[in-house]
Amino acid sequence: MLTEQLRTVRVLTINRADKMNAFTPAVMHELDHMLDDAARDSATRVVMITGAGQKAFVAGNDIDGLIEMNGVEAYRDMQSGQRVLFRLYEFAKPTIAMVNGYALGGGFELALACDFIVASDTARFGFPEITLNTIPGWGGTQLAVRKMGLARAKEMVLTGRQYTTAECREFGFIHVFASAPELKSAALAFAEQLASHDSFAMEMAKRSVNRAAEIPLNAGLDLEAANYAVNFGTTAARTGLRAFAARRKPKKALTDDSNSEKPK
C-alpha cells in the first residue's frame, strides 16, 4: 500500500493494479497498520482510501488464496477482515472511499465501511459472491442494509450483478459523483470540507449517528445527550458557541452606571 499526506488528508492507496487491487491477508494487515498511523497523527483529519490505476478500486478478495482454505480457516479469514473493516466503520476520523473503478465483493465492503463514497462515472459496484455459490463475508450483508435499506441490499446481494454509478446514486450510498478526470479533485474538495470542522466534535457526531441504526430511540437520545455534554466541555465547542453569539449579539451602549458586564 502507498500513503500520501495532502495537507490534512491522508490518502491510502491499495497498490496491486496488476491484480485489480484484490485484497490479500497481507494487504488487510497493512491497511490496519496504516489506520494506526493515521489515528496517531494529529495533522491527519480525514482518511481517504483508493485503488491504484484506473480499472479498479478493489475488485474483491484474492480468490487464489481463498480456495486453498478449509472451513475453519475461511471463518477466521472472514473474522479478520470484519475486524479491520469494522474498525474503519468506527474510525474516529471521517473516512472516504474514492472509487475509481470496480468495487466488487470485499472492495464494495471496504467502500461501504467508509463514512462516504466519492465515485467516478466509470465505477462499478456489486456483490458477485452469489454467482460463485458463496456470500459476502466481511460485513457486506450488514453494511448494505444500513447504507441502502433492506430491499436494495437484498437486490444487490442476491442478484450478484454489477451496478453503474448512475444506478447506485439512486440507492443512496454515493455521496459525491464526478467524472473520472475530476475524481481526485472532487474527493479532496469534499475531504477538506470535512477537515475544516473540529475533529473531536466530528468524532462525537459520528459515534452518535453510527449507534442510531443499532439501538432503541430512547437509548440513542441518551447517548446523544451524553456525547453532546462530553464535547460541550471542550475549548473548541466553547469557542465556536461564543463566536456565533458574538456575531448575533445586538450592539448595546454601556453607561458608567450600567450593571451589565462589559464585553472582554
Buried (B, 14 or more C-beta within 10 A) or exposed (E): BEEEEEEBBBBBBBBBBEBBBBBBEEBBEBBBEBBEEBBEBEEBBBBBBBBBBEBBBBBBBBEEBBEEEEEEEBEEBBEBBBBBBBBBBEBBBBBBBBBBBBBBBBBBBBBBBBBBBBBBEBBBBBBBBBEEEEEBBBBBBBBBBBBBBEEBBBBBBEBBBBBEBEBBBEBEBBBBBBEBEEBBEBBBEBBBEBBEBBBBBBBBBBBBEEBBEEEEEEEBEEBBEEBBEBBEEBEEBEEBEEEEEEEEEEEEEEEEEEEEEEEE
